[in-house]
Amino acid sequence: MTLFLQPAKPVPPGTRRALVVATALLAAIGGALPAAHAEPSAPSGLRQDFNGDGYQDLAVAAPDGAVNGVHQAGYVAVLYGGANGLNAGSRKVYTQASTGVPGAPEAYDHFGSRLTVADLDGDGFTDLVVEASGESWVQGGNARNGNHTVLWGGPGGFTSGKVLPAVGSGSWQAGKFAAGDFNGDGHQDLAGFGPVRFGPFGRDGVPASTQSGAPLIDGDMYELATVAGDTDGDGITDLVTMSRAYDWDDDHEYGYYLNYVRGSRDGLRPPVILKDGQGEHLDPQNATLALGDLDGDRRADLVMGGQALRIVYGTQNGPAAATPQVITQDTPGVPGEQESTDDFGAALSVGDVDGDGYGDVLAGIPHEDFGGLQDAGTFAVVPGGANGPTGAGTKVLSQNSADVPGTAESGDLFGGNVHLVDGNGDGRVEPVVAATEEDAVAGAVWVFRSGSDGVTAKGSFSFGPRALGMAMPDGAHLGTFPR
């Protein structure tokens, strides 16, 4: 795993500690090194340092943003980390009109529909996989719809890119990816759309090898979500996927399922449906999913969000699904009141916010009502601990909280997307929260600070398309983070 942690140039003394911490964190997900802290914020547990300076960076997309007057072409913004953390002044915006990025801005390309971070070529710089769900292109004489562009990290950030080769002869080429080391060889891989692609990748976008016939869900189902993490602590990345039936049952409801896909030296094993203590399939109820080490045992735990937080802890045999732990807004220590429409945990990320060695849950609550406002939104940070989260010490913030920029308004959906980034290299991740409906659906992003007491609004800042030098308002929906 040291292959993608080693910087390509001398590391300033002030960043050495960050690299040591990052090395320990990564082992909890997909490496052979001993872990000393909980996972960092990237969903796959991967370090997101695009320019190799030892500080994590933030990538955020506006898939519906206008580019040079082209409607919904889409763009990706990067805020680079440093000794003082993420800084809006360090921003760079990447579009299909940027030097080195393949393609050209076209209406409804939606460049930035999904983002995935991984060091695909193993050069020590994190790369960014950008989906353009509406892109139309041709390969092998076949018309294609949707693609994935790899922006290659380097000392100056992203200066070149490559469209990943199409899979098969089918037209549809968009689809979600999860990144991790699924065969334990120390290289980063991609699983999701098409065959599993094992790294290192060449700059032509071709992987070192592939694994075909590796389904991520069980049976004739529709895949809804995929998250990556080392749930059994063997140093190889696993997957947890959520699927549902294509058709309603007799009660006009879909059946939802959770599947455990274990990584191994031979790649991904067949999926196993997770079952509860009665032997019935564990119903995720169309939840959002996240993986992270909440109790410090070097195994990633599964968090399901939506109406409540349901936690399934990792064991040497993978997720122990029999009796999920449940935390709601009525749990002692959690501010607020549980209401069916709040969507507690509608967006999730896991990382160590307070630096105590345990992962904390960052949970968006985008439909929270308060102060006479509807769907204004809040977010919560639920601390982990030796026995996992209990609800005690949970902090909840909104746009109306002290020191938070802006003012809460009905329909903002603040907390609709969330992310965690260690932008200052101190071993504590900082919450990043989006409200994609802010300012006439232009979208906006808030960057918070963290310390030994957890999240703090002091020193927080926000930005929208205008601060990035992009059209505003234009219905950009700024606020898509790597998943």
C-alpha positions in Angstrom: 0.0 0.0 0.0 2.9 2.4 0.4 3.0 2.6 -3.4 0.2 5.2 -3.4 1.2 6.9 -0.2 4.7 7.8 -1.2 4.9 11.4 -2.5 6.7 12.1 -5.7 8.7 14.9 -4.2 10.2 15.9 -0.9 7.6 16.3 1.8 7.7 19.6 3.9 8.4 18.8 7.6 5.0 20.0 8.6 3.2 17.4 6.5 5.2 14.3 7.6 2.8 13.6 10.4 -0.1 13.7 8.0 1.5 11.1 5.8 2.2 8.8 8.8 -1.5 9.1 9.9 -2.7 8.5 6.3 -0.6 5.4 6.1 -2.1 4.0 9.2 -5.6 4.9 8.2 -5.4 3.3 4.8 -4.5 -0.1 6.3 -7.9 -0.3 7.8 -9.4 -0.4 4.3 -7.1 -2.2 1.9 -3.5 -2.5 3.0 -1.2 -4.7 5.0 0.1 -2.0 7.3 -1.1 -1.8 11.0 -3.9 0.7 11.5 -3.6 3.3 14.2 -6.7 5.4 13.5 -10.1 5.2 11.9 -10.6 5.5 8.2 -10.2 8.8 6.5 -13.1 10.4 4.8 -13.0 9.1 1.2 -15.7 6.5 0.9 -13.3 3.8 -0.2 -10.8 4.8 2.5 -8.4 6.2 -0.1 -6.3 9.2 0.4 -7.5 12.1 -1.8 -4.3 14.1 -2.4 -4.4 15.1 -6.0 -1.1 17.1 -6.1 1.0 15.0 -3.7 1.8 17.6 -1.1 0.7 15.5 1.8 -2.6 17.3 2.4 -6.0 16.0 1.4 -7.9 17.9 -1.2 -11.6 18.3 -1.9 -13.3 17.5 -5.2 -16.9 18.6 -5.7 -19.0 18.6 -8.9 -21.8 20.6 -10.3 -23.2 18.1 -12.9 -25.9 20.5 -14.1 -23.6 23.5 -14.3 -23.3 25.6 -17.4 -19.8 25.8 -19.0 -19.2 28.7 -21.5 -22.9 29.1 -21.8 -23.5 25.4 -22.6 -26.4 24.2 -20.5 -25.8 21.4 -18.1 -22.4 20.5 -19.5 -21.1 20.0 -15.9 -17.8 20.8 -14.1 -15.7 19.7 -11.2 -14.0 22.0 -8.7 -11.0 21.2 -6.5 -10.0 23.0 -3.3 -6.5 22.1 -2.4 -5.4 21.4 1.2 -2.5 23.0 3.0 -1.2 23.8 6.5 -4.2 25.9 7.2 -6.7 23.5 5.7 -8.9 23.7 2.6 -8.9 27.2 1.1 -11.4 28.5 -1.4 -8.6 30.7 -2.8 -6.8 27.5 -4.0 -9.6 26.4 -6.1 -9.4 25.1 -9.7 -12.3 24.2 -11.9 -12.1 21.4 -14.5 -14.4 21.1 -17.4 -14.3 19.3 -20.8 -12.9 22.6 -22.1 -9.9 22.4 -19.7 -6.5 21.8 -21.2 -5.7 18.1 -21.1 -9.3 17.0 -20.4 -10.8 14.9 -23.2 -14.0 15.9 -25.0 -15.8 19.2 -25.2 -18.6 20.8 -23.2 -22.0 19.8 -24.7 -25.5 20.3 -23.4 -26.7 17.7 -21.0 -23.3 15.9 -20.7 -23.5 16.1 -16.9 -19.8 16.0 -16.5 -19.4 15.2 -12.7 -22.5 13.0 -12.3 -20.4 10.8 -10.1 -16.9 11.1 -8.7 -14.5 8.3 -7.5 -11.0 8.7 -6.0 -8.2 6.2 -6.4 -4.5 6.2 -7.4 -5.2 4.1 -10.5 -1.7 4.2 -12.0 0.2 3.8 -8.7 2.4 7.0 -9.1 1.6 8.3 -5.6 -0.9 10.9 -6.8 -4.6 10.4 -6.3 -6.6 10.4 -9.5 -10.3 11.3 -10.0 -12.7 9.3 -12.0 -15.4 11.6 -13.4 -18.6 10.2 -14.8 -20.5 12.1 -17.6 -23.8 10.3 -17.6 -25.1 12.2 -20.7 -22.0 12.0 -22.9 -22.5 10.7 -26.4 -19.5 9.2 -28.1 -18.3 6.4 -30.5 -15.8 3.6 -29.9 -15.3 0.6 -32.1 -17.9 1.9 -34.5 -20.6 1.7 -31.8 -22.5 4.6 -30.4 -22.0 5.0 -26.6 -24.0 6.8 -24.0 -22.2 7.9 -20.8 -18.5 7.6 -20.0 -15.9 7.9 -17.3 -12.9 10.2 -17.6 -9.8 9.7 -15.4 -8.2 13.0 -14.4 -4.6 12.0 -13.6 -3.2 13.5 -10.4 0.3 15.1 -10.4 2.4 17.9 -8.9 0.2 20.6 -10.4 -3.0 18.8 -9.8 -4.9 17.6 -12.9 -3.2 18.4 -16.2 -4.3 15.4 -18.3 -7.1 12.9 -18.6 -8.2 9.8 -20.4 -11.7 8.3 -21.1 -11.8 4.8 -19.9 -12.3 2.3 -22.7 -15.8 1.2 -23.4 -16.9 -2.2 -22.0 -18.4 -4.6 -24.6 -20.5 -3.4 -27.5 -23.4 -2.1 -25.6 -24.4 1.6 -25.8 -24.8 2.3 -22.0 -21.4 3.0 -20.5 -22.3 5.1 -17.4 -22.5 3.5 -14.0 -21.2 3.7 -10.4 -17.7 2.6 -9.4 -16.3 1.7 -6.0 -12.5 1.9 -5.5 -10.3 -0.3 -3.3 -7.7 -3.1 -3.3 -10.0 -6.0 -4.0 -7.2 -8.6 -4.5 -4.8 -7.4 -1.9 -1.9 -6.8 -4.2 -1.3 -3.2 -3.1 -2.7 -1.6 -6.2 -6.0 0.3 -6.5 -8.9 -1.3 -8.4 -12.3 -0.4 -9.7 -15.5 -2.4 -9.2 -19.0 -1.6 -10.4 -19.9 -1.1 -14.1 -18.5 -4.0 -16.2 -15.8 -6.4 -15.0 -13.6 -5.7 -12.0 -10.6 -3.8 -13.2 -7.4 -4.4 -11.3 -4.6 -1.8 -11.1 -2.2 -0.5 -11.9 -3.9 1.2 -14.9 -1.9 2.5 -17.8 -2.3 6.0 -18.9 -4.4 4.6 -21.8 -7.0 3.6 -19.2 -6.3 -0.1 -19.6 -6.1 -2.1 -16.3 -3.5 -4.6 -15.5 -6.1 -7.3 -15.5 -9.8 -7.9 -15.1 -12.2 -10.2 -13.4 -15.3 -11.1 -15.4 -18.4 -12.8 -14.0 -18.1 -11.2 -10.5 -21.6 -10.0 -9.7 -22.0 -7.5 -6.9 -25.6 -8.4 -6.1 -27.5 -11.6 -5.7 -30.0 -12.8 -8.3 -32.1 -10.8 -10.8 -32.0 -7.5 -8.9 -31.3 -3.9 -9.5 -28.2 -2.5 -7.9 -28.8 0.7 -5.9 -25.7 1.4 -3.9 -22.1 0.1 -3.4 -19.7 1.0 -0.6 -16.2 -0.3 -0.1 -14.2 -1.1 3.1 -12.2 -3.8 4.8 -15.1 -5.3 6.9 -13.2 -8.4 8.1 -9.8 -6.9 8.8 -7.8 -9.1 6.5 -6.2 -6.1 4.6 -8.3 -6.6 1.4 -11.2 -4.4 0.5 -14.7 -5.8 0.6 -18.0 -4.4 -0.8 -21.4 -4.0 0.7 -24.1 -3.5 -1.9 -27.8 -2.7 -1.8 -30.3 -4.1 -4.3 -34.0 -4.4 -4.9 -36.4 -6.3 -7.0 -37.4 -4.9 -10.3 -41.1 -5.4 -9.6 -43.4 -4.7 -6.7 -44.5 -7.5 -4.4 -48.2 -8.3 -3.6 -48.2 -5.4 -1.2 -47.0 -3.0 -3.8 -43.6 -2.7 -2.2 -40.1 -3.5 -3.4 -37.9 -6.0 -1.6 -34.6 -4.4 -0.6 -31.5 -6.5 0.1 -28.0 -6.1 1.5 -25.2 -8.1 -0.1 -21.7 -8.8 1.3 -19.0 -9.2 -1.4 -15.8 -10.3 0.1 -12.4 -9.4 -1.4 -9.7 -12.1 -1.6 -6.4 -12.8 -3.2 -8.4 -14.1 -6.2 -10.5 -11.0 -6.4 -14.2 -10.5 -5.4 -16.1 -13.6 -4.2 -19.8 -14.2 -5.0 -22.2 -12.0 -3.0 -23.9 -13.3 0.2 -27.2 -11.8 1.3 -27.0 -10.4 4.8 -29.6 -11.9 7.1 -31.0 -10.9 10.5 -31.2 -13.0 13.7 -34.4 -14.7 12.4 -32.7 -15.8 9.2 -34.6 -13.3 7.1 -32.8 -10.9 4.7 -31.8 -7.7 6.4 -34.0 -5.0 4.9 -32.1 -1.8 4.3 -35.3 0.0 3.5 -33.7 1.9 0.6 -31.1 3.4 3.0 -28.0 5.3 2.3 -24.8 3.3 3.1 -21.4 4.1 4.5 -18.5 2.0 5.8 -15.9 3.0 8.5 -14.3 1.8 11.6 -16.5 3.1 14.4 -15.0 1.1 17.3 -11.3 1.0 16.6 -11.0 -2.7 15.9 -9.5 -2.2 12.4 -12.7 -3.5 10.7 -15.0 -1.3 8.7 -18.6 -1.1 10.1 -21.7 -0.6 8.0 -23.9 2.5 8.7 -27.3 2.6 7.1 -29.1 6.0 7.1 -32.5 7.4 6.2 -35.0 7.5 9.0 -32.5 6.4 11.5 -28.9 5.3 11.8 -28.6 1.5 11.8 -25.1 0.1 12.5 -23.8 -3.4 11.6 -20.3 -4.0 13.0 -17.6 -5.7 11.1 -16.1 -9.0 12.4 -13.5 -11.5 11.1 -16.3 -13.0 9.1 -17.6 -9.7 7.7 -20.7 -7.7 8.8 -22.5 -9.2 11.8 -26.0 -8.4 10.6 -28.1 -10.2 13.1 -28.9 -7.3 15.4 -28.2 -3.8 14.0 -27.7 -1.0 16.5 -30.2 1.8 16.1 -29.6 5.5 16.8 -32.4 8.1 16.2 -32.9 11.7 17.1 -34.7 10.4 20.2 -31.6 8.6 21.4 -30.2 10.2 24.5 -27.4 12.6 23.6 -28.7 13.3 20.1 -30.2 16.8 19.8 -33.6 17.2 18.1 -36.7 15.0 17.8 -37.3 12.0 15.6 -39.7 12.7 12.8 -40.5 10.4 9.9 -39.8 13.1 7.3 -36.5 14.4 8.5 -34.3 11.8 6.7 -31.8 11.4 9.5 -28.7 10.1 7.7 -29.9 10.7 4.2 -26.3 11.4 3.4 -23.4 9.7 5.3 -19.7 9.7 5.6 -17.4 8.1 8.3 -14.1 9.4 9.6 -12.2 10.5 12.7 -13.4 14.1 13.3 -12.0 14.5 16.8 -8.7 12.5 16.5 -9.4 10.0 19.2 -8.8 7.0 16.9 -12.5 6.1 16.4 -14.5 6.9 13.3 -17.4 9.3 13.7 -20.6 9.4 11.6 -21.3 12.5 9.6 -25.1 12.4 8.9 -27.0 14.8 6.8 -30.6 15.6 7.8 -31.7 17.6 4.8 -35.5 17.6 5.5 -35.2 18.9 9.0 -37.8 21.6 9.8 -37.0 24.3 12.4 -37.9 27.9 13.2 -40.9 27.8 11.0 -38.9 26.6 8.0 -39.5 23.5 6.0 -36.8 21.3 4.6 -34.1 23.8 5.6 -31.8 20.9 6.7 -29.1 20.3 9.3 -26.3 17.8 9.8 -25.1 15.8 12.8 -21.7 14.4 13.9 -22.2 11.3 16.0 -19.0 10.3 17.8 -17.6 6.8 17.7 -16.0 5.0 20.6 -14.6 1.8 22.0 -18.1 0.3 21.8 -19.1 2.3 18.7 -21.4 5.3 18.7 -24.0 5.6 21.5 -25.5 9.0 20.5 -23.7 10.8 23.4 -21.8 13.9 22.4 -23.7 14.3 19.1 -23.5 17.8 17.6 -26.1 19.2 15.2 -25.5 22.3 13.1 -27.5 24.3 10.6 -27.1 27.5 8.6 -28.6 29.3 11.6 -26.0 28.0 14.0 -23.5 30.5 15.4 -20.5 31.1 13.1 -22.0 29.2 10.2 -22.1 31.4 7.0 -25.5 32.1 5.4 -29.1 31.9 6.6 -31.3 28.9 6.6 -34.2 29.0 4.2 -37.1 26.6 3.4 -36.1 24.1 0.7 -32.3 24.5 1.0 -31.9 20.8 1.8 -28.7 21.7 3.7 -27.0 18.3 4.5 -28.3 16.7 1.4 -24.7 15.6 0.6 -21.8 15.3 3.0 -18.1 14.4 2.9 -15.0 14.3 5.1 -11.5 15.6 4.2 -8.4 16.1 6.3 -7.3 19.3 4.6 -4.7 20.4 7.1 -3.0 17.1 7.7 -3.6 17.0 11.5 -5.2 13.5 11.5 -8.7 14.9 12.0 -11.1 15.0 9.1 -13.2 18.1 8.5 -16.9 17.9 7.7 -18.0 19.3 4.3 -21.7 19.8 3.7 -23.6 20.6 0.6 -27.0 22.2 0.0 -27.7 21.5 -3.7 -30.9 23.5 -3.7 -29.3 26.6 -2.2 -29.7 29.9 -4.3 -32.3 28.7 -6.8 -30.7 25.2 -7.1 -27.3 26.7 -7.9 -26.0 24.8 -4.9 -23.4 25.6 -2.3 -20.8 23.9 -0.1 -19.8 24.6 3.5 -16.4 23.6 4.9 -16.2 23.2 8.7 -13.3 22.8 11.1 -12.5 20.0 13.5 -10.6 19.7 16.8 -10.3 17.5 19.8 -13.9 18.4 20.8 -15.1 17.4 17.3 -16.7 19.7 14.7 -16.7 23.4 15.1 -18.3 26.2 13.1 -15.6 28.7 14.0 -13.5 29.4 10.9 -16.0 27.7 8.6 -16.6 29.1 5.1 -18.9 28.4 2.2 -18.8 28.8 -1.6 -21.1 28.5 -4.6 -20.7 28.6 -8.3 -20.0 32.4 -8.3 -17.0 32.0 -6.0 -15.7 29.4 -8.5 -16.0 31.8 -11.3 -18.9 29.9 -12.9 -22.4 30.9 -14.0 -24.7 31.8 -11.1 -27.5 31.0 -10.7 -27.9 28.3 -13.3 -29.4 25.3 -11.6 -25.9 23.8 -11.3 -26.7 21.6 -8.3 -23.1 22.1 -6.9 -22.5 19.5 -4.2 -21.7 16.1 -5.7 -18.8 14.5 -3.7 -16.7 11.4 -4.3 -18.5 8.2 -3.4 
